Amino acid sequence: MSIDDKIKSLIAVGASITANCQPCLKHHEAKARENGADDEAISEAIGVGKAVRSGAASHMDKFISSICKCSASTCDSATANKGCC
């Protein structure tokens, strides 16, 4: 069984969101439409991508807390590059 182009495009829409890649999302949303996806299907793919991204971010915040005494919100790029806050 193979996945058709519309489904592949919808998967790419969701993956673009989890990767926080705006140019990717713009490209894959247009490609999904070219491949026959309607607004409802694209919205559903976006919702799945947002849920995965949100869950991953939450787990990363918990992981950060487990390895250092700071919270993700108190770490800035300067201290993060040196290791734990």
C-alpha positions as CSV (number, residue, x, y, z in Angstrom):
1,M,0.0,0.0,0.0
2,S,1.3,3.4,-0.9
3,I,0.4,6.8,0.5
4,D,-1.1,9.2,-2.1
5,D,0.3,12.6,-2.8
6,K,-2.5,14.4,-0.9
7,I,-1.8,12.5,2.3
8,K,2.0,13.0,1.9
9,S,1.3,16.8,1.5
10,L,-0.8,16.8,4.6
11,I,1.8,15.0,6.6
12,A,4.3,17.6,5.4
13,V,2.0,20.4,6.6
14,G,2.0,18.9,10.1
15,A,5.7,18.2,10.0
16,S,6.4,21.8,9.0
17,I,4.6,23.0,12.1
18,T,6.5,20.7,14.4
19,A,9.7,21.9,12.9
20,N,8.6,25.6,13.3
21,C,9.4,26.2,9.7
22,Q,7.3,28.9,8.2
23,P,8.7,28.7,4.6
24,C,8.1,24.9,4.7
25,L,4.5,25.4,5.9
26,K,3.8,27.9,3.2
27,H,5.2,25.5,0.5
28,H,3.5,22.4,1.8
29,E,0.1,24.0,2.3
30,A,0.1,25.2,-1.3
31,K,1.3,21.7,-2.4
32,A,-1.5,20.1,-0.4
33,R,-4.0,22.3,-2.1
34,E,-2.5,21.3,-5.5
35,N,-2.9,17.7,-4.5
36,G,-6.6,18.1,-3.7
37,A,-6.6,18.8,0.0
38,D,-9.5,21.1,1.1
39,D,-9.5,23.7,4.0
40,E,-10.9,21.1,6.4
41,A,-8.1,18.6,5.7
42,I,-5.4,21.2,6.0
43,S,-6.9,22.6,9.2
44,E,-6.9,19.0,10.6
45,A,-3.2,18.5,9.6
46,I,-2.4,21.9,11.2
47,G,-4.1,20.8,14.4
48,V,-2.2,17.6,14.6
49,G,1.1,19.4,14.0
50,K,0.3,21.9,16.7
51,A,-0.6,19.2,19.2
52,V,2.7,17.3,18.5
53,R,4.8,20.5,18.7
54,S,3.1,21.5,22.0
55,G,3.6,18.0,23.5
56,A,7.2,18.0,22.4
57,A,7.8,21.5,23.9
58,S,6.2,20.5,27.2
59,H,8.4,17.3,27.4
60,M,11.5,19.4,26.6
61,D,10.7,21.9,29.4
62,K,10.3,19.0,31.9
63,F,13.6,17.5,30.6
64,I,15.3,20.9,31.0
65,S,14.1,21.1,34.6
66,S,15.4,17.7,35.3
67,I,18.9,18.5,34.3
68,C,19.3,22.0,35.7
69,K,17.9,24.3,38.3
70,C,16.4,26.8,35.9
71,S,13.2,27.0,34.1
72,A,13.1,27.2,30.3
73,S,11.7,30.7,30.6
74,T,14.8,31.9,32.6
75,C,17.4,30.5,30.2
76,D,18.5,32.9,27.6
77,S,20.7,32.2,24.6
78,A,23.9,33.5,26.2
79,T,23.6,31.2,29.2
80,A,22.2,28.3,27.3
81,N,25.2,28.3,25.0
82,K,27.4,27.8,28.1
83,G,25.4,24.9,29.4
84,C,23.0,25.0,32.3
85,C,21.8,28.4,33.6
